[in-house]
Amino acid sequence: MKQHILRFILVLIATAPLGARDKTDPFVFPKREIASQYGITMQPDSTIRWMSDGKIGLFVHWGLYSGPGYGEWLMENKGIPPEEYRKLAYPQAGEEYFDAADFDAGEITALAKRLGACYITFTSQHHDGYALFDSKYMNSFTSVQTLNRDFTREFVDACRAAGLRVGLYKTLINWRYPGYYDWTGTDCKRNKFGYTTDPSHKENARLLKEELYANTRQLVTEYGKIDLIFWDGGWLGQTRHDADAAFFWEPGMYLDPSNEWPVNPYFTEKDENGRALGLMGMVRKYQRDVVTNSRCGWIGDFGNEEGVGEVTGPIRDGVVEKCFAIAPTLGQTDILRHPAWGYSKSMEDPSLVMPLEDMKRIFADCMMRNIVYCINLGPDRHGRIPAPINERLSALGEWIAARSEAVYGTVGGPWQPANGKYGFCHKGNVIYVWLQAGTAYSSFTLPQLRKGLKVKNVRKVGGDGRVRFSQSGTRVRLSGLGIDGSDITILAVELDKEI
C-alpha cells in the first residue's frame, strides 16, 4: 500500500505544472481543465488556440428589432404579439421597416480587419424568432421569405473571403411559442404577451425544441465550416439558469427516448449505431472543431463575461470571452444598466457611444487577465453601420495595431494584475507590462522574477527607445519612464530565456 502511495506522489510531482513544483516560484500561469459533461468533452487547447491567441472578436446583432431602434429585446420589453411584431418585416411598417437594402457583409468584415479581430459572431437568429438564414422548418419566419436574401450565407462567405473565423450566434428560444413560458402546459410563467396556462402548450414547447434542432442541423450542415457557436437564451420561461433547462433541450451527446418533449426523427441526426444525437452531439458530428459557449446547458469550451462592467480580479483560467455593447438603448445614457446590442438610435450620437479611452481600458484589463475581447455593433434597419461606431472601432483598431506584439499570441501573467492600475502578459521570452492611464510613473518595480532569469532589455512598445533598468537578483527596477498617465503604456521586458 505504501508503495502505491509513493508512486502516486511521484506521478503528481512529475505531472505538475512547472510553476506549481516550487512553492517559491513567484510566477502564476492560467490553466484550462478539459472536462466532459453529458457525453461531450471540451475541445483540446490545440483546437481553441486560434481564439485564445487571436484575442479580438467582433459581435454583430441585427434583425427586425433594428427597424424601431430600441434594441434586440424590443418584442419582449413591450410585449408585442408575434402577429404584430412580424409587420416590421414588410413595407407597411414605414420608417420601422427592416428593408436591409444597404447590408454589405464585406463592410462588416473590413471593419473587423481594421479593428484587428480574428473572428466575427453574427446573429443567425435571435429570441424574436426571425431567422437570417433559409430555415426550412415548418413554422419558420425568415429573411429569405421576406426579402429573398440569406444574410447568414452572405456573412459566412464574406468572412472566409477576408480570412476571418466564422462565428454564429444561435438562440435556443423563440418568443413566438407560448410553450416557452408554459413547457408543461400546467404552469405558465409570468410574461408580457398574455400567454396563460394551457395543456396544449406542452406540445407547443416540443415544437419550439424541434425548431431548434431543425435549424441548428441546417446551420451546421449547409454553411460550410463554422468555427464558433454562441448559444444564448437557454433558460426556460426566462427563469433560473441555462443549466437548469438541460432536461428540456438535451444538449449532450444523445437524446433520451423517454424525454417528455421528443424531437421528430425527421429533424434529428443519428450516430453510426442509429442512436439519436442531442444538440451538441449533432453539432460535433458535422463541425468537429467548432468551439461553443455554455448557454445551451452544456459546460461549453469557453466562458463568457458579458457586459461593460469593470474587468477586475485574477488571471482567468481556461478561455474566457468578454463581450459587451458600446451604446445604450434609446432614451437611456447608462450603457451598464441599459446596453443595446441590436441597433439603437443612440448609436448615431457620438456622445452616447462608449469613449475610445474606455474601450482601451477594458482592452488592457482583458489582455492582462487572459481574456478574449469581443466588442459589439448593431447595423441599422438598412444594414448600415452607424458612423460613430465605425469611426470609434477604426480608431481603436489603429491604436491596437501599434501595440500588436503585446496582444496576439500572448498569455496573461506571469504575475497577477493590480485592479485599475497595471498588469502583465507574456510571450516567449518577453513580459509585457500594461500600465493603465490615470497614473504617472517615473519608475516601476517589477514583482519578483523567477530565480535565474536575467533582463536583457526593456523598451516602450510603440514608443521611443529603450528604458533604463537595474537588476539585483530577482528584483528589477525600471527608471526614467517619464509616463504622464495620459494614455495606456506598454513596456516590453526582454529576458535571457523563455519563461
N, C-alpha and C positions, 0 to 999 in steps of 0.2 A: 504493500500500500504506500509506504514511504517513497519507494522508487517511482511510483506513478505520480505522486505529488511533486517530486523533484523534477521529473521530466516535464510536467505541466508548467512549472515555474520557469524552466529554461526556455520553453516554447514561447511563453509570454514575453520574456525579455528579448528574445531573438526577433519577434514579430512586432514589437512595439515601435511606434514612430520614433525617429531619431530624437526629436525634441522632448520625448517623454522618457528616454532612458536615463537621462541625467537630471536629477531634480534641481541642479544648479543652473541648468541651461535657461537663459533668460528669454529665448525665442518661443513664440507660440505660432502655430500654424492651423489653418482651418482643416477640418476633416469632413468627410462625407461618408455616411453609413449607407450601404446598399441593402435595402430592406425589401421584403416581399409582403404582399397582402392580397388576399382573395385570389391567389394563384398567379399573380403578376409581380415580377421583380423589377425594381427600378433599373433604368439604363445604367450601364457602366460609365465610369468617368470618361473613357475614350469617346463615347457616343455623344455626351453632352458638353464636351470640352469646347466645341465651337461657340456655345453660348457663354460659358464662363470666361473664355478668352476674348470673345468679341465685345463684351462689356456693355454694348449700347443697342437698344431696340427702339422702334417707333410703333406706337399703337394707333390704330385708325378706327374710330367709331363713326358709323354712317348708316343712315336708314330713313324710314318715313318720318321719324321724330326730327330729322334735320329741317323739315319744312317749317313748322311753327317756331323752331329755335329756342325751345325750353329745355333741352337736354334729353337724354335717352330714356328717362323714366316718365316721360310725358303721359303716356297712356295710363299707367298705374297711378301716378300722382293725382291726376284729375279724374280718374275713374271713367275714362271714355270707353263706351261699349265697343266691342270689336267691329260691328257693322258701321258705326260712326267713324271709328278710327281709320278704317280701310279707305275712306274717302280721300285721305291725304295722297293716295296713290294715283289720283285721277285729276284732270284739269279743273273740275268743278271746285276743287279746294282753293283755286285762285292763287293768292300770294303765298299760300302754305303748301302748294303742290310740289311734290317730290318729282321734279322733271329730270334731274340728273343729266341735263343736256351738255354740261361742260365737264363732266367727270373724265379725267385722263389719268389712268393709273401711273403713267410714265412721269407725271409731275410729282406724284407722291414718292415714287422711288428716287427721283432726282433729289428731292428734299432729304430723304433718308440718307442718301450718299453724302450730301453736304453736311448733314448732322454727324456723320461718321458711324451710323448704325450698321449692324451686320444682319439684322432681321427686321421684318415688319409683321405685325399681327393685325389682321383685318377681320372685322365683324361680319362673318358669313350669315349669321342670324342672331338677333338679339331677342330679349324677352317678349317683345311685341309680336313675335312670330313671323315677321316679314323676312323672307329669305332672299339674300342677294346672290342666289345661285339657282340653277334649274332643278329645283326639287320636283321629284316625280310622285311624292306621296299624295294620297287622295285628298287630304284636307289642306294641301299646301297653298300658300299665298306668297307669290314670288315676284321678283323684278323682271323675270322673263315673261310672266303673264301680263304685267302692266306696262313694261317698257321694251320688251323684246331684247333685253340685254342681261347677260350673265356677268355681273360685276366681279364675282369671285374668280371666274375664268380670266377676265381681263387683268385682275390683280396678280394672280399667280404667274401669268405669262410675263407681265412687266417685271416682277421680282426676279424671275430667272434670267430675263434679258439683262438685268442690271447686276447680276451676280450676288443677289441678296437671298438670305434664307427666308423660306415661306412659313409664316405663322397664321393659323386660322383661329379666331375666337368662335366658340360654339356654345350657345346656351343649352341647358338641358330643359328649360321650362318654356312655357308659352301661355301668356295671359289669356289667349283666346279660348282656352279649355277650362271650363268651370271645375273640372275634376282636379285641376292643380290645387285648388283650395279645399277640395272635398274628396280625397282619394279613396276613402272607404265608403262614401255615399251615406255616411251616418253622422258626420261631424264637420260641417263646413266652417273653415276658419274665416276670421274677420277679413273682409275685402271691400274694395271701393266700387265693385262692379254690380253689386246687388245679388250676387250668387248666394243661394241658400241651400241647406241640406236637401239632397235628392238622391234616392237609391241609384238612379241612372248615372250619377257622377262617377261611380266606381268604374264603369265601362268607359266613360269619357276619359278618366285618368289613364286607363290602359291604352287608349288611342294616343294620348299625349306621349306616353313612353314609346309606343310603337313608332310614332313620327320621329322621335329622337334616333331610334335605331336605323330607320329607313334613310334619314337624312345624313347621319354620320357615315353609314356604309357608302352612300353616294359620294361624299366628300373624300373619303379615303381611297376610293377606287377609280374615280373619274377625273381627278385633278392633278395627277402626277405626284411626285414626291412632296410630302408635307413634312416640314422639319419640326414644327411646334404646334400643339393644340392648347389653347387657353380655354379650359372648361369654365363655365360660370353658371350660377343660379341653381346649384344642386339641392338647395333646401326646399322642402315641400311646404306650400302654404305660407312661404316667407316666414317660417318659424324655425328656430333652433339652427342646426348646422348641416353642412353638406354630408358629413359622415353619418348623420342620423338618418338620412334618407337612402342609404345604400341598400336597404332591404327592398326598396321600390325600384331603383334604377338598375340594380345588379351590375355594378361597374367592373367586376372582376373578370376572370378567365371564362367562366361558364354561366349559363342561365340555369336556374333551378326549375325543373319540370313542374314542381308543385307550387311555384310562386303564384300569388293571387292575381297578379297582373301580367299574364303571359303575352309574349310577343308572337304575332302570327309568323309561322315558319317561313312564309314567303319573304319576310323582311329581315330574317336572321342569316347569319353565316355559321358554318359548321367546321369543326376540325377534321383531320383525316379519318377519325373514327366515327364521324357523323354526330358528334355531340355539339349542341347549340352553344355558340360563344356569347359571353357577356360583352359589355360595352368596350372595355379595354382589350379583351381577348380578340374582338373583331378588329379594333384599331391596329393592334400589333400584328395581326395576320397579314395585313396589307401594307402597313407602314412600320416595318420592324425597327427603324431607327428614330421614330418620332419621339419627342420629349413632351410631356404634358405636366400641367399643374395638378393640384389635388381636389379641385372643386367638383369632381364628378362623384366623390365619395371614396375613391381610391387614394392612396397616400401620395401619389404623384412623384415625378422625377425632380421637380424643383418647387420651391416655395414662393409665395407672393407676400410682399408687404405693400399694401395698396394705400394710396392717398398721399397728400402733400405734407403730412405730419413730419416733424423733425426726425432725422435719422440719427439715432444715438445707440449707445451700448457697445458690446464687444464685436470682434470679427465674427462674421456669420459662418457657421458650418454648412456644408452642402452648397447647392446652387440656389440662390435667392434672387428674385426679381423685384425691384422697386418700381411699381408702375403708378403713374399719377397724372391727373389732369392739370391744366395750367390756366384755366379761366373758370369763373363762377357761372352758375345758371343765371338766366335773365332776371334782372331786378335785385340781384344779390351782389355783394362785394367780397364776401368771405369764401375763398376757394376751399379752405379746410373743411368748413361745415356744409358748403353747397357747391361741390365740384360739378362741372359739366363735362362729361366725356363726349356725348354727342353734341352736335352744333348748338351753340348758344349765341345769340346776337351780341352778347358781351365780348365775344371773341373778335369783334370788329373794332373794339375800343382798346387802344394800346395801354391806356391807364389801368385797365382791368385784367390784362394778361400778366401772368407772373413775370416780374422783373428778371432780366438776364442774370443779375447778381444772385438772386435766389435759386435760379436753375443751376448756376455754377456751384453754389454752396451745397445743394443736395448731391450734385455730381461728385464733388470731392468727398463728401461723407460716405457715399456709396463705394468709391474706389478704395478707400482705406479700410472698409469693412467687408470687402469681398462680395459686393452686391452688384448685380447687373442693373443698369439704369435704363428704364423704359418710359419714354415721355409720350403723351397722347396729343393727337389733334383730331378735330371734327370738321370735315368739309361741310359746306352749306348745302341747301337743297338742290342747287345746280351742280354740285360736285366740286366747287372751287374751295381751295384752301384760303381761309381768311388771311388777308395781307399781314396783320400784326403777328400772327402765328408763324407765317412763312419767314418774315424778317427776323423774328427773335430766334427761331430754331437755326436759321442760317448763321446768325451771329454766334450762337452757342457752338455750332459746328466748327466755325473758323477758330474760335478760342481753343476748342479741344484739339484740333489738328496741330496747333503749335506745341501741344504737350502730349502728343500721341504716344511717345515712348514710355510715358508713365501710366498709360492706360491699357493698351491692348496686350494681352498675354500676361498681365501681372496678377499677383495674388495678394490679398490683404495681409498685413503684418510686415515684419515678424514681431512687432510689439503691438499691444493693444492701443487703440486711439484714446485721445482725451476729448470728451464731448465738447463740440463747438470751438475747439482750438486747433488740434493737429492730429495727424495720424500717418500711417505708413502703408506702402505696398512694395512688393519686390518682384524682381525677375532676374534670373541668373545670378550674377554677382553684384547687382545694383539694388540698393534700397532707396526708394523714393519717399522723401519727406514732404507731406502735404501740410502747409501752414495756411489755415483759414484766414480770410480777410477780417479786418477789425482789430488786429493786434500787430503792433510794431515789434520788430526783432532786430537788435544789433548783433545778438549771438543766440545760439541754441545748442543745448547739450543733449546728445542722443541718449536714450536709455542704454542700459548695459549691453555691450556686444558679447557674443559668444567668445570664449577663450580661443586664442589662436588666430582670430580674424584681424586683418590689418586693412586700414583705409588707405587706398592709393590716391584717390582724387575726389573732390567734391565740386559740383558746379550747379548753376541755376538752369533748370530746364526751360528752354525757350527764352533764356535771359542772356546776360552779358558776362561771359568769362567764368573763371574759376573762383572758388570760395576758399578762404583760409581755414585751416583746421589744425588741431593738435590732438594727439592720442597718447594716453597713458594707460597701458594695459587694456582693459575692456571699456575704458571711458574715452569718449570723443567729444570735443567741443568745436563747434563751428563759429567763426567770428567774422566781424567786418561785413555783416549781411546787408545792412542798410535797407531793411524791409520796412516800409511805412504803413503796411496794413491796408492799403487801398484796393488790393486785389489778392487773390489766392496766389501763393508762391509755392513752387515745387523745387526741391533740391534733390539732386542725384548723388548719392554716396556710393562710390565705386570701391568694391572690396577686392582683395587679392585672390579670392576664390568664391565659388558659388555657395550659397547658404542652404 
